[in-house]
Structure formats: structure tokens, C-alpha cells
Amino acid sequence: MTCNMGLKMISLMAILWPIAWCQLVPSCGLATDCKNCTIIRDCVWCRQPSFNGNRCMKRDEADRCSTQFVVDPQVQIQLIEDNPLAEARKSEDPIQLRPQRVSMSKARKGQSYTIPVEFKQAKDYPIDLYFLMDLSNSMGDDKAQVEKLSSKLAATMRNITRYFSIGFGSFVDKNAFPYSWPSQKTYSFKNHMPIADNIQLFTNEVNRAEIVETYDEPEGGLEALVQATVCTSQIGWRAKARHIILMITDNYSHLAGNGKLGGILIPNDGNCHLNPDGRDYNFGLTHDYPSLGQISRLVREHSMNVIFAVTKDVAKPYQTFSPLVSGSSVGVLTSDSSNVVTLVEDQYKLITSSVELKDNATNGVKVRYFTNCLQPPGSPVQESASCGGLKVGSLIRYNISIEITQCPAGKSTHRQTIVVSPVGLTDALIIDLDIECDQCPCERADNVSCPTSCKEITYCVEPGRIPPGENADQIAFECSLFNVTKDDEFSPKLFPFRKCAIVDNSTGCRRDFVYGYTENDEKLVLYNNTICQPNIAIPVSKIAFMMMGALVAVGLALLLLWRLFLFIYDRKEYARFINESKNAKWTADNNPLYVEASVNYNNPAFQQGVAGRK
């Protein structure tokens, strides 16, 4: 019995499930106007005057409607910039992402569009490596190792790319207690050497940099990281290069809010504040430390790759927040940083072994990525923005899906610019998106661009308004195409229809009417029975005075209520005070902490003063 019931339930579900699913999926037949029809996928609207059947239909059924009356806005996708993928050369910038710019106009709500994209790791892609080093007193041996291994590091990186440049900056902490012992040597960030192809200059600058003593354990590394990220021209970041910041430290870093300990309350603004020569940062005592959210946003906006090279004892916190900073990784240094070359090489290979696309799409636009990564052509694609296992020359093909989920609130936001870029790279695809939210302009009552406008129908309702010089016979003929009648309870419904009004400025009267098509495709104009309805217009000045009066009245009422509340509250507090005073019981107990004086001293000058006065 139970088995049979189960089989019946399964059979019933198998029958009802397709029906329920069909109810969830929008159908062309459910749309009753042009606007709601054109937002359903693959549906078109027929505005042909003489048409039998449902006006909203599937696109493949549109041959039932005359072509000129089919409302079917089609997106127009145009390649604006589509340079082929290219390796790095001295005379040409490398290109790793194709296409570079696309125009997409007349995109419809509820529709999705696909843009094919290719990414290929270019050989000899330029690398800009900026050493950001902690020079607090515990980093003396690390500094010596960096200086010693600089030549080996340059040779290792040039095996990866011929176009390698290096720079050097350092940090300590804010020059104020309790962060450090205030002195002329303490600083938050110093740009010793902008990025250049000069390893000897790098070695010399590291050698000249001095170790500085600090007071508390955390350092100001993240504040320096912000400056190294956003000061593009001062640091020397190249437009077409992989930007890597190697932050070397053996300690934790201060975060937003820690500046309050030193009386520094202004939040970090995330802007570049190096002095005119691009060397010193002078806002260490003005701005607080940055937050992790700020760092994540700035690193993403400036296409940075950050390597936190830290000692084992402080690695855990950096490993915790590294996933929050896109394009960052953590490498563990030995106690004296002797493995810095290996660390940089390993971390660079880790960074370049994968690619991940990200975008800045806002609400209302959904961007999705589909790829089969390194699988053979023809393999099934999956929804994924990232691929791993890449090497130089690896080619990844993406299908980027752009879906308009809702129309923006303001007309200014109908045009958007979406930037799609690989994390940590300056290559980008720019999509100029034009969202068409008004596919059916003739349904708007204020649109005079349609074949028939309110102004033209006015002459049909009141022929006396035809201006002198107009062709009255032609107007009469056009009006004969409409059935002009009064609106009453027996009037048919119009579909679609437009609302219009006739206003007589001399009398201030107004007559409303509508026009459109009946179910039998008859052109009909319906006007109200009243010849003239008063068009009551309140002067703007009177409206302004009324609003001001209302605001004053509300303000006075709130003030009176507040005074009443204070009066009642004060009375209750006073009554409680009187009651507690009456119930108070005072005693003459001695203070247990008081001790009588064991020795008395007399002031001899005091006695003389008394005698003199006598």
C-alpha cells in the first residue's frame, strides 16, 4: 500500500513539475503591453493597427506581423579596439587581452549578451618590482642580506623577462609616542629609489638606508604600502608592466584606529602625499593608518601584486588577511632574509600561474564568465572567472555574459562603462554599455515623436482650435479616421492608449481625453462629457508660503513637545531628590583611613606675626 502511494506521488510530481516550471518562466502570451513584452527573452511586440491575435509573440513568429510594425530592439555590438595578442618588444607594448574596447548599444532589460575574449601570457612581459622594507632596529641583518643578494635577484628576474626594473622604499612608523621614540630619523615612508633598470643604484640605496629604533612592536608597513601603491609617477610604475610590491617585515602592522593612541584622528584618505621631490611622506602625523578595506580597494584599482615577505612568527595574521587583498600572497622569510631571492621567484611563479578576471559592474548589470581554461577546444565550458596551471604562451578563451537585470533609476546611468581586467595586470577590456530602457516610446503620454500626437487629436475634439493657415480639409480627413465619441460606462477599452488634455489658457479650463485602438483595431477618441473642467492652478508663491508656514508650525509643535517633556522630567527628578533627602540617615562614623598626626610642629613665624599685631 505504502509502495503504491509512493509511486503515485512520484508520477503526480512528474506530471505537475513541467506545468509548474512553465508557470515560473515568463511567457510572451502573458504580456499585455509593449514594455512588458520586450523585456521577456526572445519576445517581440506587434503594433500593427489591424492585427488579430496576441500582439506579444516569439521572435520566430514575427512573420505574422508586418515588418514595419514589429518592435524588437536588437543590441548592436561593435569592436572599437581589437589589436591582436602580442609579445613584449622594445618598440611595442605587449598585449595579453583581446579585444580591448567594445561598444554595446540598445541593450535590453532581461536579455543577456556574449562577448568572446582571449587572454594569453606574453613572453618577456615587463616586471616592475618595488622593495618596501621595514628598517626598524630588528631588521639590520635582513637589510644586509638584501644588499648582498641584489645582484643575484636581478639575474634571476632577468631570466624571467628581459624588461625588469627595480625600486626601493622603506618604512618605520609614525614619528610620535607611543609608536616610536620621536627623533629626526623616524619616518612613516621614504621613497629612496624610484623604479629603474639600475641594480647598482639599488644596491647603493639599500646600503645608505639607516636602521631606526622604534618603541612599540607593530610597524607602519600598511601606511607605506598605500603610498607605494597610489603614487604612480613618483614610484615610477610603467603603464604596461606587472607591478609587484615586495613588503619585507618581521612584525605586525598598525591598522585604522591605532592612530588615536597618538592623537591622530583624521582617517587615511588613500591619496598620494609625497613631497614635491617624490621622496618623503609628510602626512604621517596627520592621517591615521589605513584599513584593510582601503588597501584591498587601492591594490585592485591600481592593478598591484603584493607579496608579504614576513618571518614565520608573524606570518599567520598576514596569511589571514591576504585573501581579502586581491592579487596578494604571503611568503615566509628566514630570520635573516637569506632566502629572499628564492621567495621572490617562487611567489612570482605562483602569481603568474593563474589568471582571474574581475569587473566593476554596478547593480543592474550582471557579468558572468564561462571558459574551459586549458582544456582542448570543444571541451564543455564552466562558469568560472579564474584558470590555473598557466605558463608563458598559455591561451585562455572566455565567453563574457552581460545581462541587464534592471533599468537604472536615472537617465544619466543608462550609459555605463564596464572595465574587465585580469587581477594584478593593467590589460583591460572596456565595454561602453548603452542600456535601452524605453523600447516602446509611443506608449509614453508625453512623446510627440509618434505618428499621431495629442496636438493633432486636439483638432478632432475641438475643430475650432485649428489655427488660421492650417489645411482644415486635410485635418478633417485625418480626423475622419478616428471615431470621436464621449466617454461613458459603455465605452470600450483602448489598447494601447494615450492620455491627453486640452487647456484653455484664457479661461483656465481643461478637457481630458484619450485615444487608441479598440480590440477590433478601431481608432477611437474618447473625451469626457463635461465641456470644460476648471483647471485650478495655485500660484507658486502661495505654495511656497504654505510650505514655509507648515514647516514653522511643525517646528513650533516639536519645540513645545520637547519643553513639555523636559518639564515633566524635571518635576519627577526633583520629587525623587526631595524623597531621597527625607529618607537619608547621616551617621558620625570615623573615616577608617584617617590616622591622627603623631608629631605637631609650630610655625615660629606665625607666633611672631601674632605678637607684632598686638
C-alpha positions in Angstrom: 0.0 0.0 0.0 2.7 2.4 1.0 4.8 1.5 -2.1 1.8 2.1 -4.4 1.1 5.5 -2.7 4.8 6.5 -3.2 4.7 5.5 -6.9 1.5 7.6 -7.4 3.1 10.6 -5.7 6.2 10.3 -7.9 4.0 10.0 -11.0 2.0 13.0 -10.0 5.1 15.1 -9.4 6.5 14.1 -12.8 3.2 15.4 -14.4 2.9 18.6 -12.4 6.6 19.7 -12.3 6.8 20.7 -16.0 3.5 22.6 -15.6 4.8 24.4 -12.5 8.1 25.2 -14.3 6.2 26.7 -17.2 4.4 29.0 -14.9 7.7 30.2 -13.4 9.2 31.0 -16.8 7.8 34.3 -18.3 5.8 33.7 -21.4 5.2 36.0 -24.3 1.4 35.4 -24.1 1.3 36.9 -20.6 2.5 40.3 -21.6 -0.3 42.8 -22.2 1.7 45.8 -23.4 4.8 46.6 -25.4 7.0 47.5 -22.4 6.4 44.2 -20.5 6.7 42.2 -23.8 10.1 43.4 -24.8 11.8 42.6 -21.5 10.9 38.9 -21.9 13.7 36.9 -23.6 13.1 36.3 -27.4 9.7 38.1 -27.3 8.7 40.9 -29.8 5.7 43.2 -29.9 3.4 43.9 -32.9 1.9 47.4 -33.1 0.2 46.8 -36.4 -3.3 48.6 -36.3 -5.2 45.7 -37.9 -3.9 42.6 -36.2 -5.7 39.5 -34.9 -4.2 37.6 -32.0 -1.8 38.2 -29.2 0.5 41.2 -30.0 3.3 39.8 -27.9 4.9 36.8 -29.6 8.1 34.8 -30.0 10.7 36.2 -32.4 10.4 33.3 -34.7 6.6 34.0 -35.1 7.1 37.7 -36.0 6.3 37.0 -39.7 2.6 37.2 -38.6 3.1 41.0 -38.2 4.2 43.4 -40.9 7.9 44.2 -40.5 7.5 47.9 -40.1 5.2 47.4 -37.0 7.5 44.9 -35.2 9.0 46.3 -32.0 12.2 44.2 -31.5 15.1 46.3 -30.3 18.3 44.5 -31.2 21.6 45.1 -29.4 24.4 46.4 -31.5 27.8 45.1 -30.5 30.8 46.8 -32.2 34.5 46.2 -31.8 36.1 49.6 -31.2 39.6 48.3 -30.5 40.7 44.8 -31.3 44.5 44.6 -31.6 45.9 41.1 -31.8 47.8 39.5 -28.9 51.4 40.4 -29.0 54.7 39.6 -27.1 56.7 42.3 -25.4 59.1 44.3 -27.6 61.1 47.4 -27.0 59.2 49.4 -29.6 55.7 47.9 -28.8 53.7 47.3 -25.7 52.7 43.7 -25.0 49.0 42.8 -25.5 47.6 39.9 -23.4 43.9 40.6 -23.6 41.8 40.8 -26.7 39.6 42.8 -27.6 40.5 46.0 -25.8 37.3 48.0 -26.3 33.7 47.1 -27.3 30.6 49.2 -27.8 27.2 47.7 -26.8 24.2 49.8 -27.6 20.4 49.2 -27.3 20.9 46.5 -24.6 17.5 45.4 -23.3 16.5 44.6 -19.8 16.0 40.8 -19.2 18.4 39.9 -22.0 22.0 38.6 -21.9 24.7 39.1 -24.5 28.0 37.3 -25.0 31.4 38.8 -25.8 34.3 36.4 -26.7 37.6 37.3 -25.0 41.1 35.8 -25.3 43.9 36.0 -22.7 47.5 34.9 -23.4 50.5 35.2 -21.2 53.1 37.2 -23.2 56.8 36.3 -23.2 59.1 38.8 -21.6 56.2 40.7 -20.1 57.8 43.7 -18.2 58.1 43.5 -14.4 58.3 46.4 -12.0 59.5 45.2 -8.6 59.4 47.6 -5.7 61.2 46.6 -2.5 59.2 48.1 0.5 61.4 47.3 3.5 61.0 47.6 7.3 64.0 49.4 8.6 63.2 49.2 12.3 66.0 48.1 14.7 65.3 44.3 14.4 65.9 44.3 10.6 69.6 45.0 10.5 70.7 41.5 9.3 67.8 41.4 6.8 68.9 44.7 5.2 72.5 43.3 4.9 71.2 40.2 3.1 69.1 42.2 0.6 72.1 44.3 -0.2 74.3 41.2 -0.6 71.8 39.3 -2.8 70.6 42.2 -5.0 72.7 41.2 -8.0 71.5 37.6 -7.7 68.0 38.8 -7.6 68.4 40.9 -10.7 69.9 37.9 -12.6 67.1 35.6 -11.5 64.4 38.1 -12.6 66.1 38.7 -16.0 65.8 35.0 -16.7 62.1 35.5 -16.5 61.9 38.7 -18.5 64.4 41.0 -20.3 62.4 44.0 -19.2 63.0 44.1 -15.5 63.1 47.2 -13.3 63.5 47.6 -9.6 62.9 50.3 -6.9 63.4 50.7 -3.2 61.4 52.3 -0.4 61.4 51.8 3.4 59.2 52.4 6.4 59.5 52.6 10.2 56.5 54.1 11.9 54.9 57.4 12.9 57.3 59.8 14.5 55.3 60.2 17.7 54.9 58.4 21.0 53.8 55.6 21.6 54.8 54.4 18.2 58.5 55.4 18.3 61.0 57.5 20.2 60.4 60.9 18.4 63.6 61.8 16.5 64.7 63.3 13.2 65.4 59.7 11.9 62.0 58.2 12.4 59.6 58.3 9.4 56.5 56.6 8.1 57.6 56.1 4.5 60.6 57.1 2.3 60.9 56.5 -1.4 64.7 56.0 -1.7 64.8 55.0 -5.3 62.0 55.1 -8.0 61.7 52.1 -10.3 64.6 51.9 -12.8 66.8 49.5 -14.7 69.8 50.1 -12.4 70.7 47.3 -10.0 73.9 49.1 -8.8 71.9 52.1 -7.8 69.5 49.8 -5.9 72.4 48.2 -4.0 73.8 51.7 -3.1 70.5 53.0 -1.8 70.0 49.9 0.3 73.5 50.4 1.7 72.8 54.1 2.6 69.5 53.5 4.3 69.8 53.6 8.1 68.2 51.4 10.7 65.9 53.3 13.1 64.8 52.4 16.6 61.1 52.2 17.4 59.1 51.8 20.6 56.1 49.6 20.0 56.1 46.3 18.2 53.7 46.9 15.3 55.1 49.0 12.5 53.6 51.3 9.9 54.0 49.0 6.9 50.5 49.2 5.6 50.6 53.0 5.6 53.7 52.9 3.5 52.1 50.3 1.2 49.3 52.7 0.4 51.8 55.4 -0.7 53.8 52.9 -2.8 50.6 51.8 -4.5 48.9 55.2 -5.3 52.0 57.4 -6.1 52.2 56.2 -9.7 54.6 58.8 -11.2 56.7 59.2 -8.1 57.4 55.5 -7.7 57.8 55.1 -11.5 55.3 52.4 -12.3 55.1 51.7 -16.0 51.8 51.6 -17.8 52.4 48.2 -19.4 54.1 46.1 -16.8 53.3 43.7 -14.0 53.5 45.8 -10.8 54.9 43.9 -7.7 55.4 45.3 -4.3 57.6 43.1 -2.0 56.8 44.2 1.6 59.6 42.8 3.9 59.0 42.9 7.6 59.4 40.9 10.8 56.5 42.4 12.7 52.8 43.1 12.6 51.3 46.3 11.1 49.2 49.0 12.5 45.6 49.3 11.2 43.0 52.0 11.1 42.1 53.3 14.5 45.6 52.8 16.0 46.4 56.5 15.2 44.1 57.6 18.1 46.7 56.4 20.6 48.9 59.3 19.3 46.0 61.8 19.0 45.8 61.3 15.2 42.1 61.3 14.3 41.8 62.1 10.6 41.1 58.9 8.6 43.6 57.9 5.9 42.3 59.3 2.6 44.2 56.8 0.3 45.8 59.6 -1.8 49.4 60.2 -2.6 51.1 62.6 -0.2 54.8 62.5 -1.1 56.6 65.9 -1.1 57.4 67.6 -4.4 60.7 65.7 -4.9 58.8 62.4 -4.5 60.9 61.1 -1.7 59.4 61.8 1.7 55.9 61.2 3.1 54.8 64.1 5.3 51.3 63.1 6.4 52.4 60.5 9.0 51.3 62.7 11.9 48.2 64.0 10.0 46.4 60.8 8.8 45.5 57.6 10.7 46.7 54.2 9.4 44.7 52.7 6.5 42.1 49.9 6.9 42.3 46.5 5.1 39.3 47.5 3.1 41.1 50.6 1.8 44.2 48.6 0.9 42.1 45.9 -0.9 40.3 48.6 -3.0 43.5 50.5 -3.8 45.5 47.4 -4.8 42.7 46.3 -7.1 42.2 49.8 -8.6 45.9 50.2 -9.4 46.4 46.5 -10.6 49.1 45.7 -8.0 50.5 42.4 -6.9 51.6 42.5 -3.3 54.0 39.9 -1.7 54.1 40.0 2.1 57.5 38.6 2.8 57.4 38.0 6.6 59.1 35.9 9.2 57.5 32.7 10.5 56.4 34.1 13.9 54.2 36.9 12.3 53.1 35.0 9.1 49.7 33.9 10.4 47.9 37.3 10.5 49.2 38.2 7.1 48.0 34.8 5.8 44.6 35.6 7.3 44.0 38.9 5.6 45.9 38.2 2.3 42.7 36.6 0.8 41.0 39.9 1.4 43.5 41.7 -0.8 43.1 40.5 -4.4 46.4 39.8 -6.1 48.4 39.4 -2.8 50.3 36.4 -1.4 52.4 35.6 1.6 56.0 34.2 1.6 57.9 33.2 4.8 61.4 34.6 5.2 64.2 33.1 7.2 65.3 35.1 10.2 67.9 37.0 8.2 66.1 37.1 4.9 68.7 35.0 3.2 66.0 33.2 1.1 64.6 36.5 -0.4 65.7 35.6 -4.0 64.0 32.2 -3.9 61.0 33.7 -2.2 60.5 36.3 -4.9 61.0 33.7 -7.7 58.5 31.3 -6.2 55.9 33.9 -5.5 56.2 35.3 -9.0 55.7 31.9 -10.5 52.6 31.4 -8.2 51.2 34.8 -9.3 51.7 34.1 -13.0 50.4 30.5 -12.9 46.8 31.7 -12.8 44.6 34.3 -14.2 41.3 35.8 -12.8 39.1 38.3 -14.5 37.3 40.9 -12.5 35.0 43.8 -13.4 33.4 47.0 -11.9 29.8 46.3 -13.0 27.2 48.1 -10.9 23.8 47.0 -9.7 21.5 46.2 -12.7 24.3 44.7 -14.8 25.4 41.1 -14.1 28.7 39.9 -15.6 29.4 36.2 -15.8 32.5 34.3 -17.1 32.5 31.0 -19.0 35.6 29.1 -20.0 37.1 25.7 -20.4 40.5 27.0 -19.3 43.3 24.9 -20.8 41.1 22.0 -21.9 41.1 21.1 -25.6 38.9 23.1 -28.0 35.3 21.7 -27.9 35.5 20.7 -24.2 32.5 21.8 -22.1 32.8 25.2 -20.6 32.1 26.0 -17.0 31.2 29.3 -15.2 34.5 30.5 -13.8 36.5 33.7 -13.8 39.8 32.1 -13.0 42.1 29.4 -14.5 45.2 27.8 -13.1 48.2 25.9 -14.4 49.2 28.7 -16.8 52.7 29.1 -18.4 54.1 31.6 -20.8 52.2 31.3 -24.0 49.1 29.7 -22.5 45.9 30.8 -24.2 42.6 31.1 -22.4 39.3 31.7 -24.2 36.4 33.3 -22.2 32.8 34.0 -23.1 31.8 37.0 -21.1 28.0 37.2 -20.5 26.5 40.7 -19.9 22.9 40.6 -18.6 20.7 43.7 -17.9 18.8 42.7 -14.8 17.1 46.1 -14.2 16.8 49.6 -15.7 18.8 52.2 -13.8 16.8 54.8 -11.9 18.2 57.9 -13.6 18.6 58.5 -17.3 22.3 59.5 -16.8 23.0 56.0 -15.7 21.7 54.4 -18.9 25.2 54.8 -20.3 27.8 52.8 -18.3 31.5 51.9 -18.7 32.4 48.4 -17.5 36.1 47.6 -17.2 37.1 43.9 -17.2 40.7 43.2 -16.3 42.9 40.4 -15.1 43.8 40.7 -11.4 47.2 42.4 -11.0 47.6 43.4 -14.6 47.0 46.7 -16.4 45.5 45.0 -19.5 41.7 45.7 -19.7 38.6 45.3 -21.8 36.5 48.4 -21.8 32.8 47.9 -22.5 30.8 51.0 -23.4 27.3 49.9 -22.5 24.1 51.8 -23.5 21.0 50.4 -21.8 17.8 50.9 -23.8 15.1 51.0 -21.1 12.4 52.6 -23.3 11.9 50.2 -26.2 8.3 51.4 -26.7 8.4 55.2 -26.8 5.0 55.6 -28.3 3.4 54.3 -25.1 4.6 57.4 -23.3 1.9 60.1 -23.0 4.5 62.9 -23.3 6.1 61.6 -26.5 5.3 63.8 -29.6 7.6 61.9 -31.9 5.0 59.2 -32.7 2.9 59.2 -35.9 -0.1 60.7 -34.0 0.3 63.2 -31.2 -2.1 64.8 -28.7 -1.8 68.1 -30.5 -3.2 66.6 -33.8 -6.1 64.9 -32.0 -7.0 68.1 -30.3 -8.3 69.5 -33.6 -10.5 66.4 -33.9 -12.1 67.0 -30.4 -12.4 70.8 -30.9 -12.2 71.8 -34.5 -12.5 75.5 -33.5 -8.9 75.3 -32.3 -7.5 74.8 -35.8 -5.0 77.7 -36.3 -5.5 80.0 -39.3 -3.4 79.0 -42.3 -3.6 75.3 -41.5 -5.2 72.9 -44.1 -8.5 72.4 -42.4 -9.7 69.9 -45.1 -6.6 67.7 -44.5 -7.1 67.8 -40.8 -10.8 66.9 -41.2 -9.8 63.9 -43.4 -7.3 62.7 -40.8 -9.8 63.1 -38.0 -12.3 61.1 -40.0 -10.1 58.1 -39.4 -10.9 58.3 -35.7 -14.2 57.7 -34.1 -14.6 60.6 -31.8 -17.1 60.0 -29.1 -17.9 60.8 -25.5 -16.5 58.6 -22.7 -19.2 56.8 -20.7 -19.7 53.5 -18.9 -20.3 51.7 -22.2 -17.1 52.9 -23.9 -14.8 50.1 -25.0 -11.3 49.6 -23.5 -8.5 51.0 -25.6 -5.3 49.1 -26.2 -2.8 50.8 -26.1 -3.9 54.3 -25.3 -2.5 57.7 -24.6 -3.8 60.4 -22.2 -4.1 63.9 -23.5 -5.6 67.2 -22.3 -6.8 70.5 -23.9 -6.1 73.5 -21.7 -7.7 76.9 -22.5 -5.3 79.5 -21.0 -7.8 82.3 -21.3 -10.4 80.7 -19.2 -8.2 78.3 -17.2 -10.4 75.3 -18.2 -9.3 71.9 -19.2 -10.7 68.9 -21.1 -9.2 65.4 -20.8 -9.4 62.8 -23.5 -7.7 59.5 -24.5 -7.2 57.9 -27.9 -6.0 54.5 -29.1 -7.2 51.2 -30.6 -10.2 49.0 -29.6 -10.0 45.2 -29.6 -11.3 45.4 -33.2 -8.5 47.7 -34.2 -10.8 50.7 -34.5 -9.2 54.1 -33.9 -11.2 55.7 -31.2 -11.0 59.1 -29.3 -12.9 59.3 -26.0 -13.4 62.6 -24.3 -15.3 63.4 -21.1 -18.9 64.7 -21.1 -18.0 67.9 -19.3 -17.3 70.7 -21.8 -14.9 72.4 -19.5 -13.4 71.3 -16.2 -11.8 74.1 -14.1 -8.1 73.8 -14.2 -7.3 75.1 -10.7 -3.8 76.4 -10.5 -2.4 77.6 -7.3 0.3 80.3 -7.6 3.8 79.2 -6.9 4.4 81.9 -4.4 1.3 80.8 -2.4 2.5 77.2 -2.4 5.9 78.3 -1.1 4.3 80.4 1.7 2.1 77.4 2.6 5.1 75.1 2.8 7.1 77.6 4.9 4.1 78.0 7.2 3.7 74.3 7.6 7.4 73.9 8.4 7.3 76.6 11.1 4.1 75.1 12.6 5.7 71.6 12.8 8.9 73.1 14.3 6.9 75.0 17.0 4.9 71.9 17.8 8.1 69.8 18.2 9.6 72.6 20.4 6.5 72.7 22.6 6.5 68.9 22.9 10.2 69.0 23.9 9.7 71.7 26.5 6.8 69.7 27.9 8.9 66.6 28.1 11.7 68.4 29.9 9.2 70.0 32.4 7.7 66.6 33.3 11.2 65.0 33.5 12.5 67.8 35.8 9.5 67.5 38.1 10.0 63.8 38.5 13.7 64.2 39.2 13.1 67.0 41.8 10.4 64.9 43.5 12.8 61.9 43.7 15.6 64.2 45.1 13.3 65.5 47.9 12.2 62.0 48.7 15.8 60.7 49.0 16.8 63.7 51.1 14.0 62.9 53.6 15.0 59.3 53.9 18.7 60.0 54.2 20.3 58.8 57.5 23.6 60.5 58.3 26.0 59.0 60.8 29.0 60.3 62.6 31.3 57.3 61.9 35.0 58.0 61.6 36.9 57.5 58.4 38.8 54.2 58.8 41.6 55.5 56.6 42.2 58.6 58.7 45.2 58.5 61.1 45.9 61.1 63.8 49.1 63.1 63.5 51.8 61.7 65.7 54.0 64.9 65.7 52.9 68.5 65.9 55.1 71.4 64.6 54.6 75.1 65.4 55.5 77.8 62.9 57.7 80.3 64.7 57.0 83.0 62.1 53.3 82.6 62.9 53.8 83.4 66.6 55.9 86.5 65.8 53.2 87.8 63.5 50.6 87.4 66.2 52.8 89.3 68.7 53.5 92.1 66.3 49.8 92.7 65.7 49.3 93.0 69.4 
